[in-house]
Amino acid sequence: MFRIVITCISSFFTFALMGNVNFIKNSGTNIKNPYALRDPFKREIKKRSSGAERTKKYLGTELSNLGSIDKIALDNIVIVGVLLGRERRALAKTSKGKGRRSAETYILKEGMKIGLNNAVLKAILPGGVVVVEKIRNVYDQDEYIETVIPIVPE
Protein backbone atom coordinates (compact mmCIF):
# COMPACT_ATOMS: atom_id res chain seq x y z
CA MET A 1 0.00 0.00 0.00
CA PHE A 2 2.81 2.36 0.94
CA ARG A 3 4.51 1.70 -2.43
CA ILE A 4 1.38 2.57 -4.31
CA VAL A 5 1.07 5.91 -2.50
CA ILE A 6 4.70 6.82 -3.16
CA THR A 7 4.40 5.86 -6.83
CA CYS A 8 1.24 7.95 -7.21
CA ILE A 9 2.83 10.99 -5.56
CA SER A 10 6.03 10.75 -7.63
CA SER A 11 4.05 10.32 -10.88
CA PHE A 12 1.87 13.32 -9.94
CA PHE A 13 4.94 15.54 -9.46
CA THR A 14 6.44 14.22 -12.71
CA PHE A 15 3.34 15.11 -14.74
CA ALA A 16 3.00 18.47 -12.95
CA LEU A 17 6.55 19.41 -13.88
CA MET A 18 6.13 18.21 -17.47
CA GLY A 19 3.56 20.91 -18.02
CA ASN A 20 6.00 23.58 -16.76
CA VAL A 21 8.96 22.50 -18.93
CA ASN A 22 8.37 25.37 -21.36
CA PHE A 23 8.34 27.81 -18.45
CA ILE A 24 11.77 26.58 -17.31
CA LYS A 25 13.25 26.69 -20.84
CA ASN A 26 11.99 30.21 -21.59
CA SER A 27 13.01 31.74 -18.27
CA GLY A 28 16.70 31.88 -19.24
CA THR A 29 19.10 34.51 -18.04
CA ASN A 30 19.81 37.89 -19.61
CA ILE A 31 23.60 37.39 -19.27
CA LYS A 32 25.10 37.00 -22.74
CA ASN A 33 28.26 35.08 -21.80
CA PRO A 34 28.05 33.71 -18.25
CA TYR A 35 31.42 31.91 -18.55
CA ALA A 36 33.25 35.23 -18.97
CA LEU A 37 32.22 36.40 -15.49
CA ARG A 38 34.70 36.57 -12.61
CA ASP A 39 34.98 33.45 -10.48
CA PRO A 40 33.64 34.42 -7.01
CA PHE A 41 35.94 31.89 -5.31
CA LYS A 42 39.18 33.41 -6.64
CA ARG A 43 40.50 36.65 -5.20
CA GLU A 44 41.04 39.59 -7.48
CA ILE A 45 44.68 40.37 -8.29
CA LYS A 46 45.36 44.10 -8.33
CA LYS A 47 48.33 45.64 -10.12
CA ARG A 48 50.67 47.68 -7.96
CA SER A 49 51.37 51.22 -8.94
CA SER A 50 54.91 52.26 -9.74
CA GLY A 51 57.03 54.30 -7.36
CA ALA A 52 56.68 57.43 -9.46
CA GLU A 53 52.91 57.34 -9.04
CA ARG A 54 53.21 56.87 -5.28
CA THR A 55 55.36 59.93 -4.66
CA LYS A 56 53.39 63.08 -4.04
CA LYS A 57 54.08 66.19 -6.03
CA TYR A 58 53.65 69.64 -4.57
CA LEU A 59 54.45 72.85 -6.48
CA GLY A 60 56.69 71.04 -8.95
CA THR A 61 58.86 69.34 -6.32
CA GLU A 62 58.69 65.73 -5.26
CA LEU A 63 58.23 65.20 -1.55
CA SER A 64 59.55 61.96 -0.16
CA ASN A 65 60.81 60.51 3.10
CA LEU A 66 63.91 59.13 1.36
CA GLY A 67 67.18 60.94 1.95
CA SER A 68 68.74 62.72 -1.01
CA ILE A 69 72.28 62.24 -2.18
CA ASP A 70 72.51 65.47 -4.17
CA LYS A 71 74.29 67.44 -1.41
CA ILE A 72 77.26 65.04 -1.19
CA ALA A 73 80.43 65.30 -3.27
CA LEU A 74 81.12 62.53 -5.80
CA ASP A 75 84.39 61.72 -4.02
CA ASN A 76 82.47 60.71 -0.90
CA ILE A 77 79.99 58.38 -2.66
CA VAL A 78 80.83 54.67 -2.47
CA ILE A 79 78.92 52.09 -4.53
CA VAL A 80 78.39 48.92 -2.47
CA GLY A 81 76.06 46.95 -4.73
CA VAL A 82 74.29 46.78 -8.06
CA LEU A 83 70.87 45.30 -8.82
CA LEU A 84 70.57 44.25 -12.47
CA GLY A 85 67.33 43.41 -14.22
CA ARG A 86 64.52 45.20 -15.98
CA GLU A 87 65.02 48.32 -13.85
CA ARG A 88 68.65 48.67 -12.79
CA ARG A 89 69.46 50.04 -9.35
CA ALA A 90 72.66 50.78 -7.47
CA LEU A 91 73.20 50.84 -3.72
CA ALA A 92 75.42 53.65 -2.47
CA LYS A 93 76.77 54.78 0.88
CA THR A 94 78.67 57.92 1.76
CA SER A 95 82.15 57.81 3.23
CA LYS A 96 83.05 60.09 6.11
CA GLY A 97 86.79 59.94 5.93
CA LYS A 98 89.24 57.04 6.16
CA GLY A 99 87.25 53.87 5.58
CA ARG A 100 84.29 55.06 7.63
CA ARG A 101 80.95 54.78 5.88
CA SER A 102 77.58 56.12 6.88
CA ALA A 103 74.84 53.78 8.02
CA GLU A 104 72.40 55.30 5.54
CA THR A 105 72.04 53.52 2.20
CA TYR A 106 70.84 55.30 -0.93
CA ILE A 107 69.15 53.65 -3.89
CA LEU A 108 70.26 55.15 -7.19
CA LYS A 109 68.47 54.89 -10.53
CA GLU A 110 69.63 55.73 -14.02
CA GLY A 111 68.91 59.37 -14.83
CA MET A 112 69.15 60.59 -11.22
CA LYS A 113 71.12 63.70 -10.36
CA ILE A 114 73.73 63.12 -7.68
CA GLY A 115 76.59 65.11 -6.24
CA LEU A 116 77.13 68.81 -5.76
CA ASN A 117 77.37 69.68 -9.48
CA ASN A 118 74.17 67.80 -10.41
CA ALA A 119 76.01 64.97 -12.11
CA VAL A 120 73.67 62.62 -13.98
CA LEU A 121 73.86 58.87 -13.43
CA LYS A 122 74.06 57.63 -17.03
CA ALA A 123 74.62 53.88 -16.69
CA ILE A 124 74.57 51.16 -14.07
CA LEU A 125 76.96 48.36 -15.02
CA PRO A 126 77.86 45.10 -13.23
CA GLY A 127 81.19 46.62 -12.12
CA GLY A 128 79.98 50.05 -11.03
CA VAL A 129 78.20 53.17 -12.26
CA VAL A 130 78.97 55.83 -14.89
CA VAL A 131 78.33 59.46 -13.91
CA VAL A 132 78.48 62.43 -16.31
CA GLU A 133 79.17 65.85 -14.83
CA LYS A 134 78.84 69.19 -16.63
CA ILE A 135 81.40 71.84 -15.68
CA ARG A 136 82.73 75.12 -17.09
CA ASN A 137 86.38 75.02 -18.18
CA VAL A 138 88.89 77.91 -18.13
CA TYR A 139 87.71 79.10 -21.56
CA ASP A 140 84.17 79.51 -20.17
CA GLN A 141 82.87 76.61 -22.22
CA ASP A 142 80.70 73.71 -21.11
CA GLU A 143 82.65 70.51 -20.67
CA TYR A 144 81.40 67.04 -19.76
CA ILE A 145 83.44 64.83 -17.44
CA GLU A 146 82.63 61.15 -17.32
CA THR A 147 83.42 59.40 -14.04
CA VAL A 148 83.26 55.68 -13.32
CA ILE A 149 82.59 54.79 -9.69
CA PRO A 150 83.48 51.11 -9.14
CA ILE A 151 81.85 48.75 -6.66
CA VAL A 152 83.75 48.60 -3.36
CA PRO A 153 83.05 45.58 -1.14
CA GLU A 154 82.22 46.37 2.46
Buried (B, 14 or more C-beta within 10 A) or exposed (E): EEEEEEEEEEEEEEEEEEEEEEEEEEEEEEEEEEEEEEEEEEEEEEEEEEEEEEEEEEEEEEEEEEEEBEEBEBEBBBBBBBEEEEEBBBBBBBBEEEEEBBEEEBBBEBEBEBBEBEBBBEBBBEEBBBBEBEEEEEEEEEEEEEBEBEBEEE
